[in-house]
Amino acid sequence: MQKVILLAAVIAAVFGGAARAAEHEVRMLNKGGAGTMVFEPAFIKAAVGDTVRFVVADKGHNAETIKGFLPKGAKTFKGKMSQDVVVTLEQEGLYGVKCAPHYAMGMVALIQAGQAVDLEDARTVKLKGKAKSRFEPLFAEVVQ
């Protein structure tokens, strides 16, 4: 009986971290609650180790990192056009995400993984077109 309990404890220790990771879904839309060409939701508060699934609700979109707008040591990602993409958040901080063809129209999202250790750096990233005004309310949602 003790061997069974010990084995269960070892399995829980080895696989327990993976069981706690959450998956967040973000839809890529032509039109949503915040207007046209949007990610919904546009702000995600997640934990390091969580995944974010960008789902193509309307064709003609992708999800990719914004140059210079991700935590130190984080890997960039670039989803293919009209295809879902799944990203695992491996570093703590803020990830700026865009839809490449609709970036200047403000199709952006902000992901906070853990603490926003890089908030001031994120606020200095140069953004195109309407993306800048769409990020202001997203920065207001960041939890310090």
N, C-alpha and C positions, 0 to 999 in steps of 0.2 A: 504493500500500500504506500509506503514512504517513497518507493521508486516512482510510482505513478504521480504522486504530488510533486516530487522533484522534477520529473520530466515536464509536467505542466508548467511549473515555474520557469524552467529554461525556455520552453516554447514561447511563453508570454513575454519574457525578457527579450528574446531575439526578434519576435514579430510584433511586439506591442507598439513600437514607434510607427510602423507602417499603418497599423490599424487606426492610429489617432490622426493621421494626415487627412485633411479634407480636400474635396474637389469643389471648386467654384465654377459656375458656368456664366459666360458672358456671350450675349448674342450680338451678332453683327447685322445691323438693320439699315434699310434705306430710310425708314421713318420710325421714330419712337417717341417716348414721352418728352424728351428734350429737343425734339426737332428732327431735321433730316440728317442722314449720314451719321449714325451714332452707334456706340457700343452701349449695351444695356445689360447690367448696370455699368456705369462709367467709372465707378470707384469700388474697389474691392479691398477689404481689410482681411488679411490672411496671416497665417503663421508660416515661418520658414519650414519647408518640407511639403507644404500644400501644393496642389496643382490647380491650374486655371485652364479650363477648356473654353476656347473661343469657337463658337458654333456659328456656322454660316446659315443665318435665317433668310437672308436675301443674297443672291449671287452677286459677284463683282467686288467682293471685299477680301481683305487679308488682315492679319494681325502680325505686327513686328515691332521690335524695340525702336525707340527714337534714339538716334546717335547721341551719346554722351549723357543719356538720361536713364541710368540704371545703377544699381549698387556696385561698389568696387568689388571686382572678382566675379561678378555675375556674367553669365554667358548671354550673348545676344541671341535673338531668335527671329526667324522670318518665315511666316506661314505662306504657303502657296495660295494663289488666287482661287477663291471660291471653294476652299477646303478648310475643314476644321483643323485647329492646331491645339496641342496640349503642351503646357509649359509647367515645369516643376520649379518652384521658387527656392533656390538653393542659398541665396544670400539675403541678409537682412537689409531693408531699406526700401526705396521707392523705385518702381519700374514705370517708365513712360511708354505707352503703347500707341501705335498709330495704324490706321489703314492707309497704305501707301497711296492709292489713287485718290483718296478723299481727305488726306491730311490737311491741306490748306483750307478745306471746307469745315475743319474742326472735328473730324472723326478721330477722337483720341480717348484714351482711358488711363487711369492711374491705379496702380496696385501698390499697396503698402504691405510688405512682408515683415512681420515683427515690428520693431521700433523704426521710426522715421529718422534714422541716424544721419541721413544725407539731405534733409529738407532744404536747407539753405543752398546747397549745390544744385538741387533740382530746380529751384526757383530761378536760377541764373541761366538755364538752358535756353538757347535761342529757338523760338518756335515760329512756324509759318502761319500766315493768314489768321483764320478764325480759331486755330488751335490755342493760341495764347489766351483768348477770352474764355474758352471752354475749360482751360485748366484752372482758372482762378477759383471757381466754386469747388473744384476737386481738391485743391490744396486746403481749402477750409475744412474738408472732411477728415484730413489727416489727424490721427490720434497720436499725441506726444506722450 
